[in-house]
Amino acid sequence: MTAIVDIASWACLVCGGIFCVIGTLGLVRMPDFFTRMHAASVTDTLGAGLILAGLVMQAGFTLIAVKLLIIGLLILFTSPTATHALAKAAFVRGVKPVLAANRSESSNP
């Protein structure tokens, strides 16, 4: 039974690490602020959740697992809220997505 838990936890840890790396590549490769923010927020939230799930499996039913679950809940609530606040602040400041800027310029004769 412990071998199955070890394999599942390591799978979560590796997949979480992969998602975090993909989010980092999204920051580098995407063309504008909004797509960069989307790539980073979605994949990093999932990556952190998978890493925490793998750590909870490794910790077993202990106080450490409870603390890890509280950290996971904190990330689950704060990451989308922070992303929304960043997007709203950028929109209010006048930052435009690349595609929206291209459409508005091409539609004007």
N, C-alpha and C positions, 0 to 999 in steps of 0.2 A: 504494500500500500504506500509506503514512503517513496518508493521509486516512481510511482505514478504522480504523486504530489510534486516531487522534484522535477520531473519532466514537464509537468504543466506549469510550474512556477518559472522554470527557465525559458519555456516557450513564451510566457507572458513578458518576462524581462527582455528577451531578445526582440520580440515584436514591438515592445514599447520603445526600445532603443532605436529600432529601424524607423518607427513613426517620428521620433524626435529628429533623426537625421533628415528625413524627408521634409519635415517642417523647416529645418534650417536651410535646405536646398531651395525650398519655396521662397524664403526670404531673399535669397541671392538671385534667383531666376525670374521672378515675377516682375512685370513692367511698372506697376504703380503701387501707391500706398495701400489702397483697398484690397487688391489681390494679395499683396504681401501679408497684410494683416490677417486675411482669411486663411491663407496657407499656414501661417504660424499658429493661429489660435486653434483651429480645428485639429490639426495633427498633433500639436504639443499637448493639448488637453487629453486626447486619446492616448498618446504615448505615456504621459505621466500617470494616467489611470491604469494602464497595463503594467507599468513598472511597479506601481503601488500594489496592484493585485498580486503580482509575483512575489513581492516582499511579504505581503500578508500570508501567502501560502507557506513561505519559508519560516515565518515567525510562529505559525500555529495559533492556538487559542491562548494568547497571552495579552498582557497590557500593551505590549508593543504593537500588536495587531490592531487594538482599539485606537491607539494613537495614529497609526497609519491610515485607518479608515476615516478618522476625523480630518487628517490632512487631505485625503482624497475628496471628502465633501467640501472642504474649503476651496480646493482647486476647482471642483465642479461648479461651484457657485460664483467664484470670483473671476475666473478666466472669461466666460462669456460676458459678464458685466463690464469688465475692463475693456474688452474688445468693442462692445457697444459704445462705451464712453469715448474711446479713441475715434471710432468711426463718426460719431455725432460731432465731436470737436473738429475733426478734419472737414466734415461737410459744412459746418457753420463757418469755418475759416475760409472756405472757398476752394478746397482741394477737389479736383474733378478726376473721375476715373479716366483712364486713357481712352477706352472705347467711347464713352460719352462725349469726350472732347472731340474725338474724330468725327462722330456723327453730327455734332452741332456745326463743325467747320465745313463739312461736306454738304450739308443741307442748305447753307446760305449761298445764294448765287453771286 
